Amino acid sequence: MACGVAVNLEGLVVGWGVAMKQHVGARCGAPSDPLEAAALSQRRALEAFCARHLAGRRLWLASNRGPYEFQARACGVQASKGVGGLVTALGAIASVTPVHWVAAAMTQLEACAAQEQGGVGAAVGQPGPMQLSFVSPTAEQYDRYYDGIANAVLWLLQHRVAHHTTEPTFDAATWQAWREGYVAVNRQFAAQLAAFAARDRAEPVFLVQDYHLYLVPHLLRERHPTAPIAHFTHIDWPPPEAWRALPEAVRRAILQGLLGADLIGFQGRRQVANFLACCEEFLQLPTKHGDGIVHVAGRRVRARAFPISIDPVALRSLAHTPEVTRASQAWADGGRMQTIAVIARTDPSKNLWRTLRAFDHFLEAYPSWRGRVRLVALLPASRQSCPAYRACLAQLEEACEAIQRRWRTPSWQPVELHLEHDYPRAVALLTQYDVLVVNSISDGMNLVAKEGPTVNQRAGQLILSEGAGAAEELRHACRMVNPFDLVGLADALDEALRAHPAERRWALAAQRHAIGAHTIWAWVHGQLATLLAEDG
Ligand code: GDG
């Protein structure tokens, strides 16, 4: 395979920030829409903060997944935005201030790029708004870290979807995955960040992301004792009870790793309280719940909630591109039928099997909807190298086929299942739903619940699980459901589809108001202000 990724990357990496700046600049006038006006004013506040507090400093972002996915094409290397909410959110930081982003090389091309630049951990990209470099573990180390621990153990445990009769099981292979995968790759991240930052004249500020990199803050602290370090956990953080499923050495390493940071961010207050309880119970550390403080080795570590969000202006711009407009028209289907949309990775925590079972029950309990409504499920297949995720996909495909067998007629297909990764088509579907169902068992936030109301053009209704972090901000403006209650979801579907147009419009406006109170710019600003401002 040709290793020309570095050459093509340069323009692109610089291009991300430029494109964002141009896009916002073009709409800089005073937007009349309250949601866009709120986003713009929060962005300006963040820019002013960065100008005041980041002069002479450099932001170092570390996350498992980088901002782009690279594919080899006949004409060279093609890059597209990486999947997931984390990438979108971090891309926003890069659009207001220069950052250096360190990610794991997930493909042969990225590993190649790292090597081509002089071995593991070399920088790629030119000075500009965003520089990108890769940590390059061996394929074996990466699988052990990513599949063996991060996805097969931590994700399932933190979302409480592990089957405790068999998961997690710390046999010799899991211990090997921990030591030679998770610990090793976390060390590589820390070593690379520390070495690059040491060579840089600017004072480093480290922003470490998510459950893949829990050990990095402590390892960085050893090398940069006075640097500001923040960690943000994008997924749920359950109470101590759940963490008891991990061997003591593992859970101690995770907590001590995180406590190397000055600021530990979570999606909501519930996760902060659970984290503080873990510090008390497993490390016997003194904490102050009201202030979100843990005292550790003479340091005062803050644990705070920073609910993540979206950039409504950028999302609406995307929704108005010709590609998305064309796809929206296709989804609209001439308005013949009401559309229930489900958009999520095929992940056990997203509860897709129960959602489909509830739709089946809905068709049985409310026969008048047969032939008048369809469920469109746009589901990017996720983490298929892990057995639990493969089983989840197989199970939901089966549930889908059962619905088709039971209810399909020559002129009506009740479920459309699209197992695809296609962000523009996902955004197009969000513009056209009558009902959006987000039914996660547990979810740090769930950005789809915020993206939907932002771009929807049909005054669509939102049905939201009480297990999703987004419920904290949106519960007053949507129909809440218990993710385990199929009958409750079926009833909520009927109510939502029958809702009066005035109620639909009110709910959408209320959802947009809540989203505008706290956009992606406020998420970034809140963390930087708490980390860097003296009174944080
Ligand atoms: C984790 C936490 C937290 C949808 N289809 C495609 C695609 N999407 C976009 C969505 C949305 C993102 O991917 C998914 O974000 P979510 O928040 O819904 O869920 P997770 O991936 O589980 O994200 C979550 C988030 O981190 C941020 O902190 O909210 O709780 O679990 O933006 O529109 N993106 C691409 N192709 C698709 O087909 N590229």
Boltz pocket constraint, residues with backbone or C-beta under 6 A from the ligand:
constraints:
  - pocket:
      binder: B
      contacts: [[A, 81], [A, 82], [A, 83], [A, 84], [A, 85], [A, 86], [A, 88], [A, 89], [A, 234], [A, 235], [A, 308], [A, 343], [A, 344], [A, 345], [A, 378], [A, 380], [A, 420], [A, 421], [A, 422], [A, 423], [A, 426], [A, 443], [A, 444], [A, 445], [A, 446], [A, 447], [A, 448], [A, 449], [A, 451], [A, 469]]
      max_distance: 6.0
